[in-house]
């Protein structure tokens, strides 16, 4: 999509976290919003994708400890990203 100067933009949500059920498990599920705000404080329904630190697609509910990038997309807006950190329980 082409974005014009001064156009509304998506605003990334706060950094997200999730926790696995145990060390070495790949079962974490992050709470990822389906609606985020734009630069004019409007709610925008978004889709998302998750990629691991190597750029490979990851599936929510099958995440292991590590850092991921969540990309939010909506028609008419440039994509916006946020970090998702998954940890093992202490």
Buried (B, 14 or more C-beta within 10 A) or exposed (E): EEEEEEEBEBBBBEEBEBBBEEEEBBBBBBEBBEEBBBEEEEEBEBEBEBBBEEEEEBEBEEBBBBEBBBBBBBEEBEBBBBEBBBEBEE
